[in-house]
Amino acid sequence: MKSYISILRVFTTLIIVSFVAFSCKTTSKDAEDVQSSANTMVMQVGDQNQSPQLPEEELSKEKVCMVNNAYMGKKQIPVAYDNKTYYGCCEMCVDKIKNNKAIRYATDPYTGKAVDKATAFIALNPTSKDGSVMYFENKESFRNYKAMSLSN
């Protein structure tokens, strides 16, 4: 059963990575890098039977595609907008960041407030195996969310 879950986890990761890689017109080298990052993230998250663990450190903003809300494992394309820097994995994402205000904001899962992705504290989503991220107002909000998650 554990083997089946591992295979299912890898298969799901491959599907998601393929979608992100090919929907954003990345090169095959980029797709390989994204796959490698996703596999690393799956290994870091650990066994499904364990409680989800949130790392203490903030993810590097420049390694997150803020359109796909995914940790990509390598530097993304910086997008300057309104004296802030956002990041996208491809030209399509760059255009979305520039032209869609909703893309530049997320909801803090602890406070429920809207947060600007350029200034947010970014962490891995512990319930996801595909490298998806969560955005927090600040480190304190992240720590409160983490404490609440571990107590449940």
N, C-alpha and C positions, 0 to 999 in steps of 0.2 A: 504494500500500500504506500509506504514511504517513497519507494522508487517511482510509482505512478504519479505521486504529487510532485516530485522533482521534475519529471518529464513534462508534466502539465505546466509547471511554473516556467520552464525554459521555453516551451512552445508558445505560451502566452507572451513572454518577453519578446520572442522573435517576431510575432505578429505585430506587436506595438511598435517595436523598433523599425520594422519594415515600413509601417504606415508613416511614422515620423520621417524616416530617411527618404522615402520616395515621394511623399507629399510635398516635401520642402525642396525637391530638386537637388539633393546632395549628390556628391560623387560616390562611386563605389568605395573609395578609400574612406570617405566620411561615414558611410554606412557601416564599414568594418569597425571604425573607431567607436561609433555609437553602440554597436553590438557589444564590443569589448567592455565599454562602460556599463552597459546594462547588465552584463554577466557579472561584473564586479559588484554592482549594487545588489544583485540577487544573492550573491555569496555573503555580502556584508549584513544583509537583513537577517539571515540565519534561518533556522528551522521553523516551520509553520506552527509547531506545537509550543514554541517558546513565546513569552510575552513580547510584543513589539518594543523595540528599544530605539529611542531617539538619540542620535549623537549629540554631544554637548556643543559642538562647534557649528558655527554658521557656514553654510556652503558658500563658495566663491560665486558671487553674482555673475561674473564673466563666464562661468561654465554652465549657466542655466539658460535654456531657451525660454524666454518669458512669454512666448506665444503658446508653446506646447506645454509650458509649466513642467519642464523635465530637466533633470540633471543630465548633461550631455558628456561630461568628463573631459572636455577640452574647451579652450577659449572660443567664444561665440563672436558674432559680428556686433560691435558696439553701435548703438543708435542714440545719438544726441537728440534730446527733445526737451524743451522748456528748462534748459540748464541742468538736466539730469541725464544719466546714461542708463539705457535699457539694453538688453541683449537678445538677439535672434539668431537662429541657426542658418537661415538662408535669406535670399532677397525677398521672397514672399513674406517671411516673418518680419523683416525690416519694414516693408511697406505697411503691414498690419499695425505695427507699433506706432508708426508715424500717423496713421490715418484713423485709428480706432481707440478712443479714450478708454473704453471698457477693457481692452487688452492690457493697458498699463496699470490696471488696478486689480486687486484680489480682496478677498474677505479673510480677516484674521480669524482662524478657527476657534480661538479662545474668547476674544472680545466681541466678535461679530462685526467689527468696524471695517470700513473700507481702508485698504492700505495701498500706497503707491509702491509698485514692485521695485522701483529704482532705489528706494530707501528702506525697504522691508528687511527684516531678519529672515533669511531663507533656510529651511531645513527639509530634509527628506520626509516624505509621507510614510509613517511606519506601517500603515495598512496596505501599502502598495509595493509590489515587487518589481515595478518597471521604471524606477527612478523618478517618479513624479514627486513634485515638491509642494511645500506649503509656505505661505507668506505670513509673517507676524509683524505687528507694529514695532516690536523691539524684543530684546533678549528676555526681558522680564515676562512678557506675554508668552513667549516660547516656553520658558521654565514653568510657568503656571499651567500651561497646556500639558506639558510633559508630566508634571506631578499629578494632574487630574487623570491623564491617560493611564498612568501606572497604577493608580488607586482603583481603577475600574476592572 
